[in-house]
Amino acid sequence: MNVRVTRPKLVCLAGLLCDQRMWASIAAQLEKEADVKVVSFAGFDDLTAMAQHVLANVEGNFALAGHSMGGRVALEIHRLAPQRITHLALLNTGVHPKSDKEIPGRMRLLEEAKNQGMSALAEQWLVPMMSPKGRCNAELMTTLTHMVESYSLEDFEKQIHALLNRPNAEEQLAQISVPTLLLSGTEDTWKPC
């Protein structure tokens, strides 16, 4: 009797201005253990639509990992179809509702992109989010900068709209019954390499 062993599915969700490059090394490390699919959200302006897109394009049950905005999408996927999620990882994502401070900060970044372009936005937005070790990794910083630059201003505006009009994810946390990992980064001050 031939028994076919299927690998578990892992869906990795990209964050704001991120794409497959963000998950490339993790996907490569896990390719023998799981069927890894990376989803990014260029062109979307609504977290629920992002979640519905994932559910429509991934068959069956799956583990779910979301980075930053992707973590918010993961929570929305869990809200829409909790029976399909086997495991959940939320990485450097927030669950809080938008604050009065968030709106001007996001609008400032959008204005930076409009006035100076996506390269200037990458410098102003991406660099401070990286750890000292990450900032000193020239290859990584080049890859991530190109990733941000590959997005159009229109895509950035849409993703900002999605984040500012997001559902309240705090309420969703109490509903999660699958094994869940919640990791957040640590803030540090910039140090030259």
Buried (B, 14 or more C-beta within 10 A) or exposed (E): EEEEEEEBBBBBBBBBBBBBBBBEEBBEEBEEEBBBBBBBBBEBBBBBBBBBBBBEEBEEBBBBBBBBBBBBBBBBBBBBBBEBBBBBBBBBBBBEEBEEEBEEEBEEBBEBBEEEEBEEBBBBBBBEEBEEEBBEBEEBBEBBBEBBBEBEEEBBBBBBBBBEEBBEBEEBEEEBEEEBEBEEEEEEEEEEE
